[in-house]
Amino acid sequence: MRSLTRIKKNRSMNFFKTNIILVCLTCSAMLFSGCRTVRAPGNPSESWIAPGWEEKELAKDPVWEAIRQRKIDPGKELGLLDLLDIALSNNPVTREAWQNARAYDARMIKSESTYYPQVTAQTGGAYNKREVDRTTDIVNRADYTIGADATMLVFDFGGRSAGVQKARQLLLVANYDFNQTIQDIVRDTETAYYSYDSSIAAREAAEDDVADAQEILVNAQQKYQVGLVSKLDVLQAESTYNDSLFSLEGAKGDVETSRADLAEIIGVSADTKFSVLIHLEKVPEEIKKDDVSRYIEEALKKRPDIASARSNLKAKEAEVDIATSNILPTLNIGGSMATNWFSYYGSRKGTLTSYKNDYLYSGQFSVDWNVFDGLNNYFTRIEAQREAALERESLVETEISASADVWTKYFNLRTAQKKYVFSEAFLASANASHELATEGYKAGLKSMLDLLQSQSQLSEARSKLIGSRKDFFVAVAELEHAMGALTVEGK
């Protein structure tokens, strides 16, 4: 009895020690995890302070380091085609669309798995020992089993094929969205390129305005010194000169801003050094009148967003077929096989007394029909039908919007071309007017107000010419984008 009691005490002590160890390990794990706990801001009026471990992790940013590795040869002047090539390679938007399309590709392949049988295999073993009334009659048995089951859907009234069709159409949607992303990048790169060119031209025009204002100020000071004009002329000229300096600083800032926009589009850091070659074709004197209806028809055939919307409608229609199939019965076939090994040991020494195995084969077919489910499948089909109808109306809206987009962009191009022609004429007349006003002021035939007005018109003419030139090339890019093409015929 004492020995039995001692054994029980030892067992209790061991159990107690084991529990203490488990509790200590659990507390340690909780303390360790608590060191990295993130809590919400404790005060609505004070900024949240990041924990130290988070700041250390933020200090190591592999994404930013990868961006920094993107180098551009600063000695090479990059033309528009070079910038487009870099943008398509670096801009993350294209890679996002590409990865999205690849994900839908995997989903389509996954949907085709329903055409194949589903096979599962299993194996296992068991060991049993039985003592009968603590006698020498001990029975030991070891069992080992290995088997496989296979089932296959044979017929489901088109639900399976509709599922594959839906996955295929969604893959087409993702692929068309990828193409649309590329066209968006091309348009945005062209727009950023033309904006950068326009900002440089605007800075040069501002420098010319400063030079003109300075010349006016010098003339006024010279005439004032000899007593030909009053102090008012000098003050007015000085005011115009300071205003031109103000505008010049703004133009310089616009150059840096447009350069940062261009760097963002081509997927590099804003402080990356690169040189841009500005070489724009001459704006044509006239644009031939084309059939806008033909442009609209071409756009509806080529635009990726339209093709994406059409594929999305087909995917919604496939959902209707899937919902219809779920209402109807399905036919399935299957089979299974298994092998069992039995070993019997009938003595304490483990002597094998008998050994045998058996084999099991079976085959079956079944017709499964969810006869009543509270009308869940029925209303799921109605929901799918209405979503398909909604998608059809959305496609109608998209196609109408596309036609208006092409129409608007085409006439924006024609308007930009006309405005450029008139801005050239405006600049020529403003130049001539300013020259005459300058000569007249020197000769005492024109007042300072006449001279400043002519200089203001010259500055405005320069600005309008630069703006209309940019508007023309941006309008070309916009029309290309609206037609779903990288080039426009007959532009």
C-alpha positions in Angstrom: 0.0 0.0 0.0 2.9 2.4 0.9 4.6 1.8 -2.4 1.3 2.3 -4.3 0.7 5.5 -2.4 4.3 6.7 -3.2 3.7 5.9 -6.8 0.5 8.0 -6.8 2.4 10.9 -5.1 5.1 10.7 -7.7 2.6 10.8 -10.5 0.9 13.8 -8.9 4.2 15.6 -8.6 5.1 14.9 -12.2 1.7 16.1 -13.4 2.1 19.3 -11.3 5.6 20.0 -12.7 4.3 19.4 -16.2 1.5 21.9 -15.8 3.9 24.5 -14.3 6.2 24.1 -17.4 3.3 24.5 -19.8 2.0 27.6 -18.0 5.5 29.2 -18.1 5.9 28.5 -21.8 2.4 29.9 -22.5 3.2 33.1 -20.5 6.5 33.5 -22.3 4.8 33.2 -25.7 2.2 35.8 -24.6 4.9 38.2 -23.4 6.9 37.8 -26.6 3.8 38.4 -28.8 2.8 41.3 -26.6 6.1 43.1 -27.5 4.9 43.4 -31.1 1.3 44.3 -30.3 -0.2 47.2 -32.3 -2.8 49.3 -30.6 -5.1 52.0 -32.0 -4.4 55.7 -31.3 -5.3 56.4 -27.7 -6.2 60.1 -28.3 -8.3 61.6 -31.0 -6.3 64.8 -31.1 -2.7 63.5 -31.1 -0.9 61.6 -33.8 -0.1 57.9 -33.3 3.4 56.9 -32.4 4.8 53.9 -34.2 6.5 51.2 -32.0 10.2 50.9 -32.3 10.1 47.5 -34.1 7.8 49.0 -36.8 10.2 51.9 -37.4 13.1 49.4 -37.8 11.0 47.5 -40.4 10.1 50.6 -42.2 13.7 51.6 -42.4 14.3 48.5 -44.6 12.0 49.0 -47.6 12.9 46.5 -50.3 10.3 48.0 -52.6 11.8 51.4 -52.6 15.3 49.9 -52.9 14.1 48.1 -56.1 12.8 51.4 -57.4 16.1 53.1 -56.7 17.8 50.4 -58.8 16.0 51.6 -61.9 18.6 53.7 -63.6 18.4 55.8 -66.8 21.4 56.8 -68.7 21.5 60.6 -68.0 23.7 61.2 -71.1 21.1 59.8 -73.5 18.4 62.1 -74.7 15.1 60.2 -74.5 12.5 60.7 -77.2 8.9 59.9 -77.0 9.3 56.2 -78.1 12.1 55.7 -75.5 9.9 57.1 -72.8 7.0 54.8 -73.9 9.3 51.8 -73.7 10.5 52.7 -70.2 6.9 53.4 -69.0 5.6 50.1 -70.3 8.5 48.3 -68.5 8.4 50.2 -65.2 4.9 51.4 -64.5 3.4 49.2 -61.9 -0.1 49.5 -63.4 0.7 47.3 -66.3 2.2 44.7 -64.1 -0.9 44.7 -61.9 -3.1 44.2 -64.9 -0.8 41.4 -66.1 -0.8 39.6 -62.8 -4.6 39.9 -62.7 -4.9 38.3 -66.1 -2.6 35.5 -65.0 -4.8 34.9 -62.0 -7.9 34.6 -64.2 -6.0 32.2 -66.5 -5.5 29.9 -63.5 -9.2 30.2 -62.6 -10.2 29.1 -66.1 -7.9 26.1 -65.9 -9.4 25.3 -62.5 -12.9 25.5 -63.9 -12.0 22.8 -66.5 -11.2 20.4 -63.6 -14.9 19.6 -63.4 -14.6 17.5 -66.6 -12.2 15.1 -64.9 -13.0 12.4 -62.2 -12.3 13.3 -58.6 -10.0 10.6 -57.1 -9.2 10.3 -53.4 -6.8 7.8 -51.8 -6.6 6.7 -48.3 -4.5 4.4 -46.2 -4.2 3.5 -42.5 -3.2 0.9 -40.0 -4.4 -0.2 -36.6 -3.0 -2.5 -33.8 -5.3 -4.1 -31.3 -4.3 -6.0 -28.2 -6.8 -7.9 -26.0 -6.2 -9.7 -22.7 -9.0 -12.1 -21.5 -9.4 -12.2 -17.7 -5.6 -11.7 -17.2 -4.9 -15.1 -18.6 -2.3 -16.2 -20.9 -4.8 -16.0 -23.8 -3.6 -12.8 -25.4 -4.9 -11.8 -28.9 -3.0 -9.3 -31.0 -4.2 -8.1 -34.3 -2.6 -5.7 -36.9 -4.7 -4.2 -39.7 -3.4 -2.3 -42.7 -5.7 -0.8 -45.4 -5.2 1.0 -48.6 -8.0 2.2 -51.0 -9.1 4.7 -53.5 -12.5 6.3 -54.5 -13.4 8.0 -57.8 -16.5 10.0 -58.7 -17.3 11.8 -61.9 -20.1 14.1 -63.0 -21.6 12.8 -66.2 -24.4 15.2 -67.0 -25.8 18.4 -65.4 -27.9 20.1 -68.0 -25.0 22.5 -69.1 -24.0 23.9 -65.7 -20.5 22.6 -66.0 -19.9 23.9 -69.5 -21.4 27.2 -68.4 -18.9 27.5 -65.5 -16.1 27.0 -68.0 -17.6 29.6 -70.3 -17.9 32.1 -67.4 -14.3 31.6 -66.5 -13.2 31.9 -70.1 -15.1 35.2 -70.5 -13.7 36.6 -67.3 -10.2 35.8 -68.5 -11.1 37.7 -71.7 -12.2 40.6 -69.5 -8.9 40.6 -67.7 -7.0 40.4 -70.9 -8.9 43.3 -72.5 -8.4 45.3 -69.3 -4.6 44.6 -69.6 -4.7 46.0 -73.2 -6.7 49.0 -72.0 -4.1 49.6 -69.3 -1.3 49.7 -71.9 -3.3 52.2 -74.0 -3.8 54.3 -70.9 -0.1 54.3 -70.2 0.7 55.3 -73.8 -1.8 58.2 -73.6 -0.6 59.3 -70.2 3.0 59.2 -71.3 2.3 61.2 -74.4 0.4 63.8 -72.4 3.1 64.1 -69.8 5.7 64.4 -72.6 3.8 67.2 -74.3 3.1 68.9 -71.0 6.8 68.9 -70.2 7.6 70.4 -73.6 4.9 73.0 -73.1 6.4 73.9 -69.7 9.8 74.4 -71.2 8.4 76.6 -73.9 6.4 78.6 -71.4 9.6 79.1 -69.3 11.4 80.4 -72.5 8.5 82.6 -73.3 8.6 84.0 -69.7 12.3 84.7 -70.2 11.5 86.6 -73.4 8.8 88.6 -71.4 11.4 89.5 -68.8 13.8 90.7 -71.5 11.0 92.8 -73.2 10.0 94.3 -69.8 13.6 95.1 -68.9 14.0 96.8 -72.3 10.9 98.9 -71.6 12.2 99.8 -68.2 15.6 100.9 -69.6 13.9 103.1 -72.2 11.7 104.7 -69.6 14.6 105.4 -67.3 16.6 106.9 -70.1 13.8 109.2 -71.1 13.1 110.1 -67.5 16.8 111.1 -67.0 16.6 113.6 -69.8 13.2 114.9 -68.7 11.1 113.6 -71.5 8.7 111.5 -69.4 7.5 111.6 -65.8 8.3 109.3 -62.9 5.0 107.5 -63.6 6.4 105.9 -66.7 9.4 104.5 -64.8 7.1 103.1 -62.1 4.8 101.5 -64.5 7.6 99.9 -66.4 9.2 98.8 -63.2 5.9 97.2 -62.1 5.6 95.3 -65.3 9.2 94.1 -65.0 8.7 92.8 -61.5 5.5 91.0 -62.6 7.4 89.3 -65.4 10.0 88.1 -62.9 7.2 86.7 -60.8 5.7 84.9 -63.8 9.2 83.5 -64.7 9.6 81.9 -61.3 6.2 80.3 -61.7 7.2 79.0 -65.1 10.4 77.5 -63.7 8.4 75.7 -61.0 6.0 74.3 -63.6 8.9 72.8 -65.5 10.0 70.8 -62.4 6.4 69.8 -61.7 5.8 68.5 -65.2 9.2 66.7 -65.1 8.1 64.9 -61.8 4.8 64.0 -63.5 6.8 62.5 -66.4 9.0 60.6 -64.0 6.0 59.1 -62.2 4.5 57.9 -65.5 7.7 56.2 -66.6 7.9 54.5 -63.2 11.1 56.1 -61.7 11.8 58.2 -58.7 11.1 62.0 -59.1 14.8 62.8 -58.5 16.1 60.4 -61.1 18.3 62.2 -63.6 17.3 61.8 -67.2 17.4 64.0 -70.3 14.4 64.4 -72.6 14.7 65.1 -76.3 11.9 67.4 -77.4 11.1 66.8 -81.1 7.5 67.6 -82.0 6.2 67.4 -85.5 4.9 70.5 -87.1 1.2 71.2 -86.6 -0.5 70.7 -90.0 -2.1 73.7 -91.6 -5.3 71.8 -92.3 -6.9 68.5 -91.2 -9.0 66.8 -93.9 -12.6 66.2 -93.0 -13.1 62.5 -92.2 -16.2 60.5 -91.7 -16.6 60.6 -87.9 -19.2 57.7 -88.1 -16.4 55.5 -89.5 -14.2 56.5 -86.6 -17.0 55.5 -84.2 -17.5 52.1 -85.9 -13.7 51.4 -85.8 -13.6 52.4 -82.1 -16.4 50.0 -81.2 -14.5 47.2 -82.8 -11.1 48.1 -81.4 -11.6 49.6 -77.9 -10.5 47.1 -75.2 -13.0 48.5 -72.7 -15.9 47.8 -75.1 -14.6 44.2 -75.7 -14.2 43.8 -71.9 -17.8 44.9 -71.3 -19.1 42.5 -74.0 -17.2 39.6 -72.4 -18.5 40.5 -69.0 -22.0 40.3 -70.3 -21.4 36.8 -71.7 -20.0 35.8 -68.2 -23.3 37.1 -66.7 -25.3 35.1 -69.2 -23.2 32.0 -68.3 -24.2 32.5 -64.6 -27.8 32.2 -65.7 -27.0 28.8 -67.2 -25.2 27.7 -64.1 -28.2 28.8 -61.9 -30.6 26.9 -64.3 -28.4 23.8 -64.0 -28.5 23.9 -60.2 -32.3 23.6 -60.3 -32.2 20.4 -62.4 -30.8 16.9 -61.5 -27.3 15.7 -62.1 -26.0 12.2 -63.1 -22.9 10.9 -61.4 -20.9 7.7 -61.6 -18.2 6.5 -59.2 -16.2 3.5 -58.0 -14.0 2.5 -55.2 -11.4 -0.2 -54.4 -9.7 -1.2 -51.2 -7.3 -3.8 -49.9 -7.1 -4.9 -46.3 -4.3 -6.9 -44.6 -5.0 -8.7 -41.3 -2.3 -10.3 -39.1 -3.1 -12.2 -35.9 -0.7 -13.0 -33.1 -1.9 -15.4 -30.4 1.0 -15.8 -27.9 3.0 -13.6 -25.6 6.0 -14.1 -27.8 4.2 -12.5 -30.7 4.2 -15.6 -32.9 2.2 -15.1 -36.1 -0.8 -17.5 -36.0 -2.6 -16.4 -39.1 -2.4 -13.9 -42.0 -4.9 -13.0 -44.6 -6.2 -10.1 -46.8 -9.3 -9.2 -48.7 -10.1 -7.0 -51.7 -13.1 -4.8 -52.1 -14.3 -3.4 -55.5 -17.5 -1.4 -56.0 -19.2 0.8 -58.7 -22.2 3.0 -58.6 -24.2 5.7 -60.3 -26.5 8.2 -58.8 -29.1 10.8 -59.8 -29.0 13.8 -57.4 -31.8 16.3 -57.4 -32.3 19.0 -54.8 -36.1 18.9 -55.1 -36.9 21.7 -52.6 -34.5 24.1 -51.0 -36.8 26.9 -50.0 -36.7 28.3 -53.5 -33.1 29.3 -53.1 -31.9 28.0 -56.5 -35.0 29.4 -58.2 -34.5 32.9 -57.0 -30.7 32.6 -57.6 -31.6 32.0 -61.2 -33.9 35.1 -61.2 -31.1 37.1 -59.6 -28.7 36.0 -62.3 -31.1 36.9 -65.1 -31.6 40.4 -63.7 -27.9 40.9 -63.3 -27.4 39.9 -66.9 -30.1 42.4 -68.0 -28.3 45.0 -65.9 -25.0 44.2 -67.6 -26.6 44.5 -71.0 -27.9 48.0 -70.2 -24.4 48.9 -68.9 -22.9 47.7 -72.2 -25.4 49.9 -74.1 -24.4 52.9 -71.9 -20.7 52.1 -72.5 -21.0 52.0 -76.3 -23.1 55.2 -76.4 -20.5 56.9 -74.2 -17.7 55.6 -76.5 -19.4 57.1 -79.6 -19.6 60.4 -77.8 -16.0 60.1 -76.7 -14.8 59.6 -80.3 -17.0 62.4 -81.6 -15.8 64.9 -78.9 -12.1 63.9 -79.3 -12.2 64.3 -83.1 -13.7 67.8 -83.0 -11.3 68.7 -80.1 -8.5 67.9 -82.5 -9.9 70.0 -85.3 -10.6 72.8 -82.9 -7.0 72.6 -81.5 -5.6 72.8 -85.0 -7.7 75.9 -85.9 -6.7 77.6 -82.6 -3.0 76.9 -83.3 -3.3 78.6 -86.8 -5.0 81.7 -85.2 -2.5 81.8 -82.4 0.4 81.9 -84.9 -1.3 84.9 -86.6 -1.9 86.5 -83.3 1.7 86.2 -82.3 2.9 87.6 -85.7 0.6 90.7 -85.3 1.5 91.1 -81.6 5.2 91.1 -82.5 4.7 93.7 -85.2 2.5 95.8 -82.9 5.1 95.7 -80.1 7.9 96.7 -82.4 5.9 99.7 -83.7 4.9 100.7 -80.1 8.6 100.5 -79.0 9.7 102.7 -81.9 6.8 105.1 -81.3 7.6 105.4 -77.6 11.3 106.1 -78.3 10.2 108.8 -80.8 7.7 110.3 -78.3 4.7 109.3 -80.4 3.4 106.6 -78.1 2.7 106.6 -74.4 3.9 104.2 -71.8 0.4 102.7 -71.6 0.5 101.9 -75.3 3.9 100.3 -75.0 2.8 98.2 -72.0 -0.4 97.1 -73.6 1.5 95.9 -76.7 4.0 94.0 -74.5 1.1 92.4 -72.6 -0.5 91.3 -75.9 2.8 89.9 -77.0 3.1 87.9 -73.8 -0.5 86.6 -74.2 0.2 85.6 -77.8 3.2 83.6 -76.9 1.3 81.8 -74.2 -1.6 81.0 -76.5 0.7 79.6 -79.2 2.4 77.4 -76.6 -0.9 76.3 -75.2 -2.6 75.6 -78.5 0.5 73.6 -79.7 0.2 71.4 -76.6 -3.5 71.1 -77.0 -3.1 69.9 -80.5 -0.7 67.0 -79.7 -2.7 66.1 -76.6 -5.8 66.0 -78.7 -4.1 63.6 -81.1 -3.2 61.3 -78.2 -6.7 61.5 -76.9 -8.3 60.6 -80.2 -5.9 57.7 -80.6 -7.0 56.5 -77.1 -10.7 57.0 -77.8 -10.4 54.9 -81.0 -8.6 52.1 -79.1 -5.5 52.3 -81.3 -1.9 53.5 -81.0 -2.1 55.5 -84.2 -4.9 57.3 -86.0 -5.3 57.1 -89.7 -5.6 60.4 -91.6 -4.9 62.6 -88.6 
